[in-house]
Amino acid sequence: MFALVHSLTVFVIDFFKSPRRLEAENLFLRYQLSIALRRAPPRLRLRGSDRALLVWMTRLWPSLLGAGSTGDHPSLASCGFHGVLALEIAEAARAAKD
């Protein structure tokens, strides 16, 4: 029941969003989907261009990250990016060992 009410609420809220914001959100989600659907090694590796584009998009539209921003810089960990941050930390640790 809660899921149905939540879906209806999100639908009504989305109905009143500006067309530019919806276009930006669609662009962001399509790009994330294209990254996820690439033929990738067992662990998904973001390319430098992927990171640059995602940073650029989130700087232009900070609301794409959702709630959880502190100050001028959004907190990725509080926005559900725990897995990405863990992979980045593990990759940095491996690079430091080599």
C-alpha positions in Angstrom: 0.0 0.0 0.0 2.8 2.4 0.9 4.6 1.7 -2.4 1.4 2.6 -4.3 1.0 5.9 -2.4 4.6 6.7 -2.9 4.4 6.0 -6.7 1.4 8.2 -7.0 3.1 11.0 -5.1 6.2 10.8 -7.2 4.0 10.8 -10.3 2.2 14.0 -9.2 5.5 15.7 -8.2 7.1 14.8 -11.6 4.1 16.2 -13.4 5.0 19.7 -12.1 8.7 19.6 -12.9 10.0 21.9 -15.6 10.7 20.3 -19.0 14.4 21.3 -18.8 14.8 19.6 -15.5 13.1 16.4 -16.9 15.4 16.5 -20.0 18.5 16.8 -17.8 17.3 14.0 -15.6 16.6 11.8 -18.6 20.0 12.6 -20.0 21.6 11.7 -16.7 19.7 8.4 -16.3 20.3 7.4 -20.0 24.0 8.0 -19.6 24.1 5.9 -16.4 22.2 3.1 -18.2 24.7 3.2 -21.1 27.5 2.8 -18.6 25.8 -0.1 -16.8 25.1 -1.9 -20.1 28.6 -1.8 -21.5 30.5 -5.0 -21.8 32.6 -4.6 -18.8 35.0 -6.7 -16.7 33.5 -8.3 -13.6 34.0 -5.0 -11.7 32.6 -2.0 -13.5 35.3 0.5 -14.3 34.4 4.1 -15.0 36.5 5.8 -17.7 38.0 9.2 -17.1 35.5 10.6 -19.6 32.6 9.0 -17.6 33.7 10.6 -14.4 34.2 14.0 -16.1 30.8 13.9 -17.7 29.1 12.9 -14.4 30.9 15.6 -12.5 30.0 18.2 -15.1 26.3 17.1 -15.1 26.1 17.2 -11.3 27.7 20.6 -11.1 25.1 22.0 -13.6 22.2 20.2 -12.0 23.1 19.5 -8.3 19.5 18.4 -7.6 20.2 15.3 -9.7 22.0 13.9 -6.7 19.0 14.4 -4.5 19.1 15.3 -0.8 22.1 15.0 1.4 24.2 17.9 0.2 26.3 19.7 2.7 27.4 23.2 1.8 28.4 23.7 -1.8 29.5 20.1 -2.4 27.1 17.2 -2.3 27.8 14.3 0.0 28.0 11.3 -2.3 28.0 8.8 0.6 24.7 10.1 1.9 23.1 10.0 -1.6 23.5 6.2 -2.0 26.9 6.1 -3.7 28.5 3.9 -1.1 29.4 1.2 -3.6 31.1 3.6 -6.0 33.0 5.2 -3.2 34.1 1.8 -1.8 35.3 0.8 -5.3 37.2 4.1 -5.7 38.9 3.6 -2.2 39.8 0.0 -3.1 41.2 1.0 -6.4 43.3 3.8 -4.8 44.6 1.3 -2.1 45.7 -1.2 -4.9 47.4 1.6 -6.8 49.3 2.7 -3.6 50.5 -0.9 -3.1 51.9 -1.1 -6.7 
